[in-house]
Amino acid sequence: MSNLTTLRVHIAPVGFEIDRVVMPAKEMKADKVWLLVHEKPSEDKAGSYIEKIQKQLQREKIRVVKEYHDRLDLFNIIKSVKRIIESEQKNTLYVNLASGSKIQAIACMMACMMFNENNSIIPFYAEAERYSGFEGKQMSYGVKNLIQIPAYQIHTPRPELILALKIIRDHGGKITKKQMADIAERDHLITVNAREENLTQARFASLDKNIIQPLENQWKFVRVEKIGRNRWIELTEDGINASEFLI
C-alpha cells in the first residue's frame, strides 16, 4: 500500500459491546481499528469481548491494534487517544463514543475537541438496535444508526507553554523563577534582547509576560509564591491534571 494512501482508522474503547465496535467498522469500511483496553487484563471483565471483537474484525480483513490504558483514569485515557491521533495524523480518524464506559466516552470526546488540528477526526455514536437488561452480559445488539457528533474545538496552550509545564513537572512540580528563567532562555521559550547590565531584569520580564502570566491567569495551571528570597512557580491541581495528557 502506498504511503500516500489515506486510511480510515477507528478508535474504539472496549467495554461490554461487540456489535457497536464491529458493525460501524464494517459499514464504514475501516482499514484499521485501535481498541482501547484496560492495562491490567486480570482486572478487566471485558477480556472475552476483546477476543471476540478482534476475531470478527480480522475476519473482515481489518487490522486490529491495541492501546493499553487505565480505563478509570480520565486523563490517562485522553493521553492514550492523543498518542493514537499523533501516530495516525496522516489518516482519517473515526472515534467511537458508544462502545465503552461513560468516562471513556467523555475522554474520547475531549481528545477529539482538543487535538483535531487537521479536522481529520470524526467522533460518532453508534445507536444500538436493541439493549440487554442483564448486567455482565453484552449490553446491546446490532446497530440501528450511526450519528456523527460535531467536534467543537477546545483550545490547548501554545507549544511553549506546554514545554514550560513539562519543565515544572520535571522539577517535581515546583521550580524557582530564576531556574525557570534560565531554562526558558536556554530552550528558546523566551527571547531576551537586552544589554548585559539589564539582562536579568529583561529575562524575568519576558518570562512573566510570555510564560507565567498565561499559565497563571489564563489557564490556571500554575501559582507563584514568594518563600524567603525566592519566588517559586508551582503547578496547581489543574496544571497537574493537564500535564498528564498534554505532555
MARZA-46777 format. One record per residue (C-alpha): residue number from 1; x, y, z; residue in one letter. Coordinates in steps of 0.25 Angstrom, whole numbers, plus 5000, padded with zeros to 4 digits. Layout:
<seq->NUM xx->X yy->Y zz->Z type->a>
...
***
This chain:
<seq->1 xx->5000 yy->5000 zz->5000 type->m>
<seq->2 xx->5005 yy->5014 zz->4996 type->s>
<seq->3 xx->5010 yy->5023 zz->5007 type->n>
<seq->4 xx->5001 yy->5034 zz->5001 type->l>
<seq->5 xx->4988 yy->5026 zz->5003 type->t>
<seq->6 xx->4979 yy->5032 zz->5014 type->t>
<seq->7 xx->4974 yy->5021 zz->5023 type->l>
<seq->8 xx->4961 yy->5020 zz->5030 type->r>
<seq->9 xx->4964 yy->5017 zz->5045 type->v>
<seq->10 xx->4955 yy->5015 zz->5056 type->h>
<seq->11 xx->4957 yy->5017 zz->5071 type->i>
<seq->12 xx->4948 yy->5009 zz->5080 type->a>
<seq->13 xx->4948 yy->5007 zz->5095 type->p>
<seq->14 xx->4945 yy->4992 zz->5099 type->v>
<seq->15 xx->4934 yy->4990 zz->5109 type->g>
<seq->16 xx->4923 yy->4980 zz->5109 type->f>
<seq->17 xx->4920 yy->4983 zz->5094 type->e>
<seq->18 xx->4923 yy->4975 zz->5081 type->i>
<seq->19 xx->4913 yy->4980 zz->5070 type->d>
<seq->20 xx->4915 yy->4994 zz->5073 type->r>
<seq->21 xx->4930 yy->4993 zz->5070 type->v>
<seq->22 xx->4930 yy->4983 zz->5059 type->v>
<seq->23 xx->4918 yy->4987 zz->5051 type->m>
<seq->24 xx->4922 yy->5002 zz->5049 type->p>
<seq->25 xx->4936 yy->4998 zz->5045 type->a>
<seq->26 xx->4930 yy->4988 zz->5035 type->k>
<seq->27 xx->4920 yy->4998 zz->5030 type->e>
<seq->28 xx->4929 yy->5010 zz->5029 type->m>
<seq->29 xx->4940 yy->5001 zz->5022 type->k>
<seq->30 xx->4951 yy->5003 zz->5033 type->a>
<seq->31 xx->4965 yy->4999 zz->5029 type->d>
<seq->32 xx->4969 yy->4999 zz->5044 type->k>
<seq->33 xx->4963 yy->4999 zz->5058 type->v>
<seq->34 xx->4970 yy->5003 zz->5070 type->w>
<seq->35 xx->4964 yy->4996 zz->5082 type->l>
<seq->36 xx->4965 yy->5004 zz->5096 type->l>
<seq->37 xx->4967 yy->4993 zz->5106 type->v>
<seq->38 xx->4970 yy->4993 zz->5121 type->h>
<seq->39 xx->4985 yy->4992 zz->5124 type->e>
<seq->40 xx->4982 yy->4981 zz->5135 type->k>
<seq->41 xx->4976 yy->4969 zz->5128 type->p>
<seq->42 xx->4974 yy->4961 zz->5141 type->s>
<seq->43 xx->4964 yy->4972 zz->5145 type->e>
<seq->44 xx->4957 yy->4974 zz->5132 type->d>
<seq->45 xx->4944 yy->4967 zz->5132 type->k>
<seq->46 xx->4943 yy->4971 zz->5117 type->a>
<seq->47 xx->4954 yy->4962 zz->5113 type->g>
<seq->48 xx->4946 yy->4952 zz->5106 type->s>
<seq->49 xx->4939 yy->4963 zz->5098 type->y>
<seq->50 xx->4953 yy->4968 zz->5093 type->i>
<seq->51 xx->4956 yy->4954 zz->5087 type->e>
<seq->52 xx->4942 yy->4953 zz->5080 type->k>
<seq->53 xx->4944 yy->4967 zz->5074 type->i>
<seq->54 xx->4958 yy->4964 zz->5069 type->q>
<seq->55 xx->4953 yy->4951 zz->5063 type->k>
<seq->56 xx->4942 yy->4957 zz->5056 type->q>
<seq->57 xx->4950 yy->4969 zz->5051 type->l>
<seq->58 xx->4961 yy->4961 zz->5046 type->q>
<seq->59 xx->4951 yy->4952 zz->5039 type->r>
<seq->60 xx->4947 yy->4965 zz->5031 type->e>
<seq->61 xx->4962 yy->4967 zz->5028 type->k>
<seq->62 xx->4962 yy->4979 zz->5037 type->i>
<seq->63 xx->4975 yy->4981 zz->5044 type->r>
<seq->64 xx->4974 yy->4982 zz->5059 type->v>
<seq->65 xx->4983 yy->4989 zz->5069 type->v>
<seq->66 xx->4982 yy->4990 zz->5084 type->k>
<seq->67 xx->4985 yy->5003 zz->5092 type->e>
<seq->68 xx->4986 yy->5000 zz->5107 type->y>
<seq->69 xx->4981 yy->5010 zz->5118 type->h>
<seq->70 xx->4975 yy->5011 zz->5131 type->d>
<seq->71 xx->4960 yy->5011 zz->5128 type->r>
<seq->72 xx->4957 yy->5018 zz->5141 type->l>
<seq->73 xx->4966 yy->5030 zz->5139 type->d>
<seq->74 xx->4960 yy->5041 zz->5130 type->l>
<seq->75 xx->4974 yy->5048 zz->5128 type->f>
<seq->76 xx->4981 yy->5035 zz->5125 type->n>
<seq->77 xx->4970 yy->5031 zz->5114 type->i>
<seq->78 xx->4971 yy->5045 zz->5108 type->i>
<seq->79 xx->4986 yy->5043 zz->5107 type->k>
<seq->80 xx->4985 yy->5029 zz->5100 type->s>
<seq->81 xx->4975 yy->5035 zz->5090 type->v>
<seq->82 xx->4985 yy->5047 zz->5087 type->k>
<seq->83 xx->4996 yy->5037 zz->5085 type->r>
<seq->84 xx->4988 yy->5030 zz->5075 type->i>
<seq->85 xx->4984 yy->5043 zz->5068 type->i>
<seq->86 xx->4998 yy->5047 zz->5067 type->e>
<seq->87 xx->5002 yy->5033 zz->5061 type->s>
<seq->88 xx->4991 yy->5034 zz->5051 type->e>
<seq->89 xx->4991 yy->5049 zz->5047 type->q>
<seq->90 xx->4992 yy->5045 zz->5032 type->k>
<seq->91 xx->4979 yy->5037 zz->5033 type->n>
<seq->92 xx->4965 yy->5040 zz->5035 type->t>
<seq->93 xx->4960 yy->5036 zz->5049 type->l>
<seq->94 xx->4947 yy->5032 zz->5054 type->y>
<seq->95 xx->4945 yy->5031 zz->5069 type->v>
<seq->96 xx->4934 yy->5022 zz->5074 type->n>
<seq->97 xx->4927 yy->5029 zz->5086 type->l>
<seq->98 xx->4917 yy->5017 zz->5089 type->a>
<seq->99 xx->4926 yy->5005 zz->5091 type->s>
<seq->100 xx->4932 yy->5007 zz->5105 type->g>
<seq->101 xx->4929 yy->5013 zz->5118 type->s>
<seq->102 xx->4924 yy->5027 zz->5121 type->k>
<seq->103 xx->4937 yy->5032 zz->5125 type->i>
<seq->104 xx->4944 yy->5026 zz->5113 type->q>
<seq->105 xx->4933 yy->5033 zz->5104 type->a>
<seq->106 xx->4936 yy->5047 zz->5111 type->i>
<seq->107 xx->4951 yy->5045 zz->5110 type->a>
<seq->108 xx->4950 yy->5041 zz->5095 type->c>
<seq->109 xx->4941 yy->5053 zz->5092 type->m>
<seq->110 xx->4950 yy->5063 zz->5100 type->m>
<seq->111 xx->4962 yy->5057 zz->5092 type->a>
<seq->112 xx->4954 yy->5060 zz->5079 type->c>
<seq->113 xx->4952 yy->5074 zz->5083 type->m>
<seq->114 xx->4966 yy->5077 zz->5087 type->m>
<seq->115 xx->4974 yy->5071 zz->5077 type->f>
<seq->116 xx->4967 yy->5072 zz->5064 type->n>
<seq->117 xx->4976 yy->5081 zz->5057 type->e>
<seq->118 xx->4975 yy->5076 zz->5043 type->n>
<seq->119 xx->4960 yy->5074 zz->5044 type->n>
<seq->120 xx->4962 yy->5059 zz->5041 type->s>
<seq->121 xx->4956 yy->5054 zz->5054 type->i>
<seq->122 xx->4941 yy->5050 zz->5053 type->i>
<seq->123 xx->4934 yy->5045 zz->5066 type->p>
<seq->124 xx->4922 yy->5037 zz->5065 type->f>
<seq->125 xx->4911 yy->5030 zz->5073 type->y>
<seq->126 xx->4906 yy->5016 zz->5069 type->a>
<seq->127 xx->4892 yy->5015 zz->5073 type->e>
<seq->128 xx->4888 yy->5001 zz->5077 type->a>
<seq->129 xx->4877 yy->4993 zz->5071 type->e>
<seq->130 xx->4873 yy->4987 zz->5084 type->r>
<seq->131 xx->4878 yy->4987 zz->5098 type->y>
<seq->132 xx->4880 yy->4975 zz->5108 type->s>
<seq->133 xx->4875 yy->4977 zz->5122 type->g>
<seq->134 xx->4885 yy->4967 zz->5128 type->f>
<seq->135 xx->4897 yy->4972 zz->5135 type->e>
<seq->136 xx->4910 yy->4966 zz->5132 type->g>
<seq->137 xx->4905 yy->4961 zz->5118 type->k>
<seq->138 xx->4907 yy->4968 zz->5105 type->q>
<seq->139 xx->4899 yy->4981 zz->5107 type->m>
<seq->140 xx->4893 yy->4983 zz->5093 type->s>
<seq->141 xx->4891 yy->4976 zz->5080 type->y>
<seq->142 xx->4892 yy->4981 zz->5066 type->g>
<seq->143 xx->4894 yy->4996 zz->5061 type->v>
<seq->144 xx->4881 yy->5004 zz->5057 type->k>
<seq->145 xx->4888 yy->5017 zz->5053 type->n>
<seq->146 xx->4902 yy->5024 zz->5053 type->l>
<seq->147 xx->4901 yy->5038 zz->5058 type->i>
<seq->148 xx->4913 yy->5047 zz->5054 type->q>
<seq->149 xx->4916 yy->5057 zz->5066 type->i>
<seq->150 xx->4921 yy->5071 zz->5063 type->p>
<seq->151 xx->4935 yy->5073 zz->5070 type->a>
<seq->152 xx->4935 yy->5087 zz->5074 type->y>
<seq->153 xx->4949 yy->5091 zz->5077 type->q>
<seq->154 xx->4955 yy->5093 zz->5091 type->i>
<seq->155 xx->4967 yy->5101 zz->5090 type->h>
<seq->156 xx->4980 yy->5096 zz->5097 type->t>
<seq->157 xx->4992 yy->5104 zz->5101 type->p>
<seq->158 xx->5003 yy->5109 zz->5092 type->r>
<seq->159 xx->5014 yy->5099 zz->5090 type->p>
<seq->160 xx->5024 yy->5108 zz->5098 type->e>
<seq->161 xx->5014 yy->5107 zz->5110 type->l>
<seq->162 xx->5013 yy->5092 zz->5109 type->i>
<seq->163 xx->5028 yy->5092 zz->5109 type->l>
<seq->164 xx->5028 yy->5101 zz->5121 type->a>
<seq->165 xx->5019 yy->5091 zz->5128 type->l>
<seq->166 xx->5028 yy->5080 zz->5125 type->k>
<seq->167 xx->5040 yy->5087 zz->5131 type->i>
<seq->168 xx->5032 yy->5090 zz->5144 type->i>
<seq->169 xx->5027 yy->5076 zz->5145 type->r>
<seq->170 xx->5041 yy->5070 zz->5142 type->d>
<seq->171 xx->5046 yy->5078 zz->5154 type->h>
<seq->172 xx->5036 yy->5072 zz->5164 type->g>
<seq->173 xx->5024 yy->5081 zz->5161 type->g>
<seq->174 xx->5031 yy->5093 zz->5167 type->k>
<seq->175 xx->5043 yy->5102 zz->5162 type->i>
<seq->176 xx->5049 yy->5115 zz->5165 type->t>
<seq->177 xx->5046 yy->5127 zz->5156 type->k>
<seq->178 xx->5061 yy->5129 zz->5154 type->k>
<seq->179 xx->5063 yy->5114 zz->5150 type->q>
<seq->180 xx->5051 yy->5115 zz->5141 type->m>
<seq->181 xx->5056 yy->5128 zz->5134 type->a>
<seq->182 xx->5070 yy->5121 zz->5131 type->d>
<seq->183 xx->5064 yy->5109 zz->5125 type->i>
<seq->184 xx->5053 yy->5116 zz->5117 type->a>
<seq->185 xx->5064 yy->5125 zz->5111 type->e>
<seq->186 xx->5073 yy->5113 zz->5108 type->r>
<seq->187 xx->5062 yy->5105 zz->5102 type->d>
<seq->188 xx->5057 yy->5117 zz->5094 type->h>
<seq->189 xx->5044 yy->5118 zz->5100 type->l>
<seq->190 xx->5046 yy->5133 zz->5102 type->i>
<seq->191 xx->5055 yy->5143 zz->5095 type->t>
<seq->192 xx->5063 yy->5153 zz->5102 type->v>
<seq->193 xx->5069 yy->5165 zz->5095 type->n>
<seq->194 xx->5076 yy->5174 zz->5106 type->a>
<seq->195 xx->5089 yy->5179 zz->5110 type->r>
<seq->196 xx->5097 yy->5171 zz->5120 type->e>
<seq->197 xx->5094 yy->5180 zz->5131 type->e>
<seq->198 xx->5079 yy->5179 zz->5129 type->n>
<seq->199 xx->5079 yy->5164 zz->5125 type->l>
<seq->200 xx->5074 yy->5158 zz->5138 type->t>
<seq->201 xx->5062 yy->5168 zz->5139 type->q>
<seq->202 xx->5059 yy->5166 zz->5124 type->a>
<seq->203 xx->5059 yy->5151 zz->5125 type->r>
<seq->204 xx->5049 yy->5152 zz->5137 type->f>
<seq->205 xx->5040 yy->5162 zz->5129 type->a>
<seq->206 xx->5040 yy->5153 zz->5117 type->s>
<seq->207 xx->5037 yy->5140 zz->5126 type->l>
<seq->208 xx->5026 yy->5147 zz->5133 type->d>
<seq->209 xx->5019 yy->5153 zz->5120 type->k>
<seq->210 xx->5021 yy->5141 zz->5111 type->n>
<seq->211 xx->5020 yy->5129 zz->5121 type->i>
<seq->212 xx->5016 yy->5131 zz->5135 type->i>
<seq->213 xx->5004 yy->5141 zz->5133 type->q>
<seq->214 xx->4997 yy->5132 zz->5122 type->p>
<seq->215 xx->4999 yy->5119 zz->5131 type->l>
<seq->216 xx->4995 yy->5126 zz->5143 type->e>
<seq->217 xx->4984 yy->5136 zz->5139 type->n>
<seq->218 xx->4978 yy->5129 zz->5126 type->q>
<seq->219 xx->4980 yy->5114 zz->5129 type->w>
<seq->220 xx->4981 yy->5114 zz->5144 type->k>
<seq->221 xx->4992 yy->5103 zz->5143 type->f>
<seq->222 xx->5002 yy->5110 zz->5152 type->v>
<seq->223 xx->5003 yy->5119 zz->5164 type->r>
<seq->224 xx->5014 yy->5128 zz->5168 type->v>
<seq->225 xx->5018 yy->5129 zz->5183 type->e>
<seq->226 xx->5029 yy->5136 zz->5190 type->k>
<seq->227 xx->5037 yy->5128 zz->5200 type->i>
<seq->228 xx->5049 yy->5135 zz->5207 type->g>
<seq->229 xx->5057 yy->5142 zz->5196 type->r>
<seq->230 xx->5052 yy->5133 zz->5184 type->n>
<seq->231 xx->5039 yy->5133 zz->5176 type->r>
<seq->232 xx->5034 yy->5119 zz->5173 type->w>
<seq->233 xx->5026 yy->5114 zz->5161 type->i>
<seq->234 xx->5017 yy->5103 zz->5165 type->e>
<seq->235 xx->5007 yy->5094 zz->5158 type->l>
<seq->236 xx->4992 yy->5095 zz->5162 type->t>
<seq->237 xx->4983 yy->5083 zz->5162 type->e>
<seq->238 xx->4978 yy->5087 zz->5149 type->d>
<seq->239 xx->4993 yy->5088 zz->5144 type->g>
<seq->240 xx->4996 yy->5074 zz->5149 type->i>
<seq->241 xx->4984 yy->5069 zz->5142 type->n>
<seq->242 xx->4987 yy->5076 zz->5129 type->a>
<seq->243 xx->5001 yy->5071 zz->5129 type->s>
<seq->244 xx->4996 yy->5057 zz->5130 type->e>
<seq->245 xx->4991 yy->5058 zz->5115 type->f>
<seq->246 xx->4997 yy->5070 zz->5109 type->l>
<seq->247 xx->5012 yy->5066 zz->5111 type->i>
***
